[in-house]
Amino acid sequence: MEDIFKKLRDQAIGHSAELKKESDLRRKASGEKLTDDSVMREVAEYIGKPLDEVAYCCGNICPHCQTFLDKAIALVELGHEHHLLMNPVQEEQFQEALNVFRRDRMQYEMSKQELMDRMR
């Protein structure tokens, strides 16, 4: 006897995958960034911020962004390349921030705003 529930589960999984693909294509066509990337999920979990906030961080050192430094450090700590577009001076500032983060996270949290301001 054929397992009817297995057949239904398989159909549901297939239908769900089709819907997700269609949704992703619509979002990509509209220019919206996809937030289901596994790396972004990992980074969001690492820094404790919402996935949307992490995914929409553009890679520039924006004056209004409060996420770029946390995201860049998380990417490096998780074994990925950081996303920031930096000149050599900003790269030095980033290395300093990364060293502070690795040495003492409380110190990093206290000086994070100053570190971001120096990078800007």
Secondary structure by P-SEA (a helix, b strand, c coil): cccaaaaaaaaaaaaaaaaaaaaaaaaaaacccccccaaaaaaaaaacccaaaaaacccccccccccaaaaaaaaaaacccccccccaaaaaaaaaaaaaaaacaaaaaaaaaaaaaaac
